[in-house]
Amino acid sequence: MTNPAHHLPNADHPDAAPSGADRPTGDGRRRRFTDTKAATAGAALPETAAPSPETAAALDALPLGYHVVDAEGRVTYLNACLAGRLRRQPEEVLGRVCWEEFPFLARTSVPWHYREALRTGEPRQFVEYLAPMGGWFAFDLAPMPEGLAVSVRDITPEIAAQAECHRLLQENRRLDAENRSYLRDLLLFQTDGRLRLCASRDELPAPLPVQFTGSDEAAAASGAAPGVAPLVSDALWSLRQRVREAAALARLSPDDAEELAAASSEAAMNAVVHGDGGVAEVRLAPGPGIVQVWITDRGRGIPPDVLRRAVAAEEGCSTVGSLGQGLRLQACLCDRVCLLTGAEGTTVVLEQQRRRRIRSAASASGARFVRHRTV
């Protein structure tokens, strides 16, 4: 399936030349191209343009199409596989220009690629859909002194497999989005609207403007940024102390302050145990009113099923591979919990407001649990 420079249907191409004109070749010389359909019908082909009998026998055994064209664009060899796909005998095609014998090729990019390979002398690869042959084909053009050696491989099954993989990927994304939406609604319902599952960082609450450092020196000693405390199990007490001091500045009640400190400790412990550590920061708004605690870890995220079971407090959801009662407890103790979790880690934002909230039975139970633990 070849294209000499002068037989291209796109004759208006700047590199195209009419029959009988001189054309530059890949080695810088010029060659006169003539009307091969009329001039070469029945003419003997140069022996150097075709492979040797031994090579031809090996090429005929290949499971892919292979053919050779000379510098004039005439087919000098056609292996059995390609001849079968074209439903022609090889001797019927020899000496002919491909798109003159098979006009459907003239409506594709095949002639242009052949011409460019003949003109530049550089290898080319491309893919083309050939409707009469019923599929997608990969062409590999290798220039030779006598012309081009071209392999043609049917890649229709590969294209179909790629399309199916893309369809399945899109379907999985759609199902993931639906499941995440369902899980988000379920978590809101199970926690009286206090636990919100976020799909991106844009859905997290805006950080309050004041980063509270408190009297804790753990962050400075560890080299972390000011106001950002590294999370290690032996230093969680310093985070609780920092939260209590921030709550006092925000004029939260002692009960609210203690509950926020307990929820922060639970979130931090989850980050240490399940998220390979992380950092915590406490933020305030100017004046009294609200405290935020940000807990960020570097783990692999919380699987949706584990998240659902943890918030539902199902029996058996307390191993190292899950979250135990911690996440549900956080939702019981705080006014709002925002959760962003994925392959890049987990971020939990806890918020407590100065105004006393009306507690549900679950929240009151959580408060009694906190007072029992902190006695």
DRENDREN-21110 format. One record per residue (C-alpha): residue in one letter; x, y, z. Coordinates in pm, whole numbers, padded with zeros to 5 digits, always signed. Layout:
N
aXYZ ...
***
This chain:
375
m+00000+00000+00000 t+00220+00267-00132 n+00238+00617-00252 p+00493+00756-00492 a+00514+01130-00482 h+00344+01195-00816 h+00042+00964-00767 l-00110+01138-00462 p-00466+01255-00504 n-00390+01576-00309 a-00204+01733-00599 d-00226+02078-00445 h+00021+01979-00171 p+00335+02201-00204 d+00551+01893-00244 a+00332+01734-00510 a+00442+01737-00874 p+00263+01642-01195 s+00347+01337-01399 g+00676+01379-01581 a+00810+01644-01339 d+01139+01619-01153 r+01105+01554-00778 p+01371+01555-00504 t+01434+01219-00339 g+01545+01141+00017 d+01916+01146-00077 g+01898+01494-00232 r+01892+01376-00593 r+01605+01441-00832 r+01405+01166-01003 r+01157+01191-01289 f+00819+01043-01203 t+00592+00921-01481 d+00244+00780-01512 t+00317+00430-01388 k-00029+00290-01441 a+00003+00330-01815 a+00377+00304-01850 t+00442+00002-01629 a+00147-00222-01709 g+00304-00549-01806 a+00658-00405-01767 a+00928-00606-01595 l+01009-00487-01244 p+01370-00432-01139 e+01498-00735-00955 t+01645-00524-00673 a+01298-00392-00582 a+01167-00731-00465 p+01294-00951-00180 s+01491-01266-00253 p+01293-01593-00285 e+01413-01703+00059 t+01309-01374+00217 a+00979-01377+00032 a+00902-01726+00166 a+00969-01607+00522 l+00755-01296+00469 d+00468-01505+00333 a+00464-01696+00661 l+00415-01379+00868 p+00074-01330+01036 l+00074-00962+00932 g+00061-00780+00603 y+00388-00686+00433 h+00468-00529+00100 v+00745-00345-00080 v+00724-00055-00324 d+00998+00081-00543 a+01103+00445-00572 e+00834+00498-00835 g+00565+00377-00598 r+00499+00045-00771 v+00427-00268-00565 t+00718-00509-00608 y+00617-00759-00342 l+00298-00848-00157 n+00292-01122+00104 a+00017-01381+00135 c-00146-01229+00445 l-00199-00886+00289 a-00307-01033-00044 g-00571-01233+00142 r-00702-00926+00323 l-00723-00740-00010 r-00887-01043-00178 r-00645-01026-00465 q-00371-01248-00602 p-00023-01097-00555 e+00051-01104-00929 e-00258-00890-00992 v-00115-00609-00782 l+00254-00620-00874 g+00364-00320-01076 r+00059-00118-00977 v+00022+00185-00751 c-00185+00095-00446 w-00446+00368-00451 e-00499+00323-00824 e-00576-00044-00771 f-00763+00021-00445 p-00931+00365-00475 f-01057+00363-00115 l-00697+00427-00006 a-00701+00762-00185 r-00961+00883+00066 t-00729+00814+00362 s-00396+00947+00486 v-00210+00646+00344 p-00093+00818+00020 w+00040+01120+00206 h+00241+00912+00453 y+00391+00700+00176 r+00489+01011-00016 e+00650+01170+00288 a+00851+00856+00362 l+00971+00844+00000 r+01054+01215+00003 t+01239+01234+00335 g+01386+00886+00357 e+01276+00869+00721 p+01073+00589+00887 r+00708+00662+00965 q+00437+00496+01172 f+00068+00577+01164 v-00275+00425+01225 e-00562+00436+00979 y-00918+00304+00969 l-00986+00117+00642 a-01360+00059+00614 p-01353-00186+00319 m-01105-00400+00512 g-01320-00379+00825 g-01087-00239+01088 w-00799-00031+01218 f-00449-00090+01083 a-00103+00014+01203 f+00143+00099+00926 d+00520+00088+00972 l+00712+00242+00679 a+01085+00170+00647 p+01266+00350+00359 m+01516+00147+00155 p+01745+00244-00134 e+01490+00084-00371 g+01179+00236-00211 l+00977+00139+00099 a+00922-00174+00303 v+00581-00155+00471 s+00428-00374+00739 v+00054-00353+00801 r-00091-00494+01123 d-00459-00531+01207 i-00503-00367+01548 t-00884-00369+01551 p-00897-00599+01859 e-00659-00370+02045 i-00862-00060+01956 a-01180-00237+02066 a-01015-00339+02394 q-00901+00019+02456 a-01251+00148+02385 e-01397-00108+02626 c-01145-00014+02894 h-01233+00352+02849 r-01604+00270+02874 l-01550+00068+03191 l-01337+00344+03340 q-01608+00601+03272 e-01869+00366+03418 n-01658+00311+03731 r-01616+00685+03773 r-01991+00733+03742 l-02059+00460+03998 d-01794+00601+04233 a-01957+00943+04212 e-02299+00792+04285 n-02166+00587+04576 r-01985+00886+04719 s-02299+01097+04696 y-02497+00823+04870 l-02231+00786+05139 r-02223+01162+05193 d-02599+01173+05249 l-02582+00866+05475 l-02311+01017+05695 l-02504+01341+05728 f-02814+01147+05830 q-02632+00923+06080 t-02465+01221+06251 d-02756+01466+06256 g-02592+01672+05982 r-02260+01723+06164 l-02026+01502+05955 r-01976+01620+05598 l-01783+01412+05344 c-01602+01643+05100 a-01512+01554+04740 s-01227+01808+04706 r-01035+02067+04906 d-01267+02334+04768 e-01550+02183+04976 l-01355+02211+05302 p-01436+02515+05514 a-01222+02822+05467 p-00940+02827+05728 l-01000+03080+06002 p-00755+03372+05972 v-00565+03338+06300 q-00324+03046+06339 f-00303+02981+06714 t+00041+02879+06846 g-00039+02881+07216 s+00230+02803+07469 d+00315+02467+07311 e+00682+02440+07208 a+00653+02100+07039 a+00626+02241+06689 a+00930+02466+06729 a+01135+02184+06877 s+01052+01956+06584 g+01136+02214+06319 a+00777+02233+06192 a+00621+02557+06076 p+00500+02789+06354 g+00155+02688+06470 v+00172+02347+06304 a+00218+02056+06545 p+00365+01726+06422 l+00150+01430+06518 v+00320+01161+06725 s+00148+00950+06987 d+00369+01078+07272 a+00283+01442+07203 l-00097+01434+07168 w-00127+01590+07511 s+00030+01909+07371 l-00238+01927+07100 r-00515+01889+07360 q-00357+02168+07566 r-00333+02396+07265 v-00702+02334+07182 r-00804+02414+07542 e-00611+02742+07531 a-00766+02838+07198 a-01114+02751+07327 a-01056+02976+07627 l-00965+03268+07398 a-01277+03202+07191 r-01477+03197+07516 l-01613+02850+07465 s-01769+02686+07768 p-01549+02441+07962 d-01762+02151+07838 d-01733+02260+07475 a-01358+02311+07516 e-01310+01966+07665 e-01520+01800+07398 l-01325+01972+07119 a-00996+01869+07283 a-01116+01508+07303 a-01234+01508+06940 s-00902+01657+06831 s-00714+01387+07018 e-00924+01116+06851 a-00863+01262+06505 a-00491+01295+06573 m-00466+00938+06699 n-00638+00816+06380 a-00376+01005+06179 v-00092+00849+06380 v-00225+00491+06371 h-00381+00479+06024 g-00225+00769+05833 d+00150+00737+05900 g+00151+01054+06107 g+00075+01407+05995 v+00031+01758+06132 a-00228+01954+06329 e-00303+02322+06350 v-00549+02523+06557 r-00714+02831+06407 l-00930+03112+06544 a-01143+03397+06421 p-01075+03746+06560 g-01268+03782+06880 p-01480+03516+07052 g-01693+03265+06870 i-01532+02966+06694 v-01231+02734+06696 q-01106+02517+06409 v-00872+02219+06438 w-00714+02086+06116 i-00571+01732+06120 t-00390+01621+05802 d-00219+01285+05749 r-00021+01117+05472 g-00206+00785+05463 r-00382+00606+05179 g-00728+00730+05269 i-01031+00566+05426 p-01216+00309+05212 p-01585+00400+05174 d-01706+00077+05335 v-01481+00125+05638 l-01599+00484+05668 r-01963+00381+05661 r-01912+00107+05918 a-01706+00331+06146 v-01969+00605+06156 a-02245+00346+06203 a-02042+00199+06492 e-02090-00153+06362 e-01961-00432+06580 g-01613-00544+06482 c-01512-00209+06330 s-01235-00143+06582 t-00927-00318+06445 v-00611-00143+06331 g-00745-00161+05977 s-01046+00055+06060 l-01132+00366+06262 g-01301+00217+06564 q-01535+00460+06740 g-01312+00766+06683 l-01480+00923+06383 r-01831+00877+06522 l-01716+01023+06853 q-01577+01331+06677 a-01914+01389+06514 c-02086+01353+06852 l-01855+01604+07023 c-01823+01883+06764 d-02059+02122+06594 r-01922+02027+06254 v-01673+01775+06115 c-01555+01800+05754 l-01371+01501+05609 l-01165+01480+05289 t-01006+01142+05228 g-00834+00982+04930 a-00514+00823+04803 e-00309+01131+04893 g-00416+01133+05258 t-00694+01246+05489 t-00786+01589+05622 v-01029+01634+05913 v-01154+01980+06010 l-01324+02006+06350 e-01526+02317+06436 q-01670+02423+06769 q-01877+02738+06818 r-01929+02945+07129 r-02307+02922+07114 r-02427+02617+07303 r-02575+02365+07063 i-02880+02147+07128 r-02735+01803+07172 s-02881+01486+07038 a-02881+01171+07247 a-02565+01059+07065 s-02388+01387+07148 a-02483+01365+07516 s-02357+01009+07526 g-02030+01123+07371 a-01994+01398+07629 r-02039+01153+07916 f-01777+00930+07755 v-01531+01221+07731 r-01579+01322+08094 h-01524+00961+08199 r-01202+00936+07995 t-01057+01269+08109 v-01119+01227+08481 
***
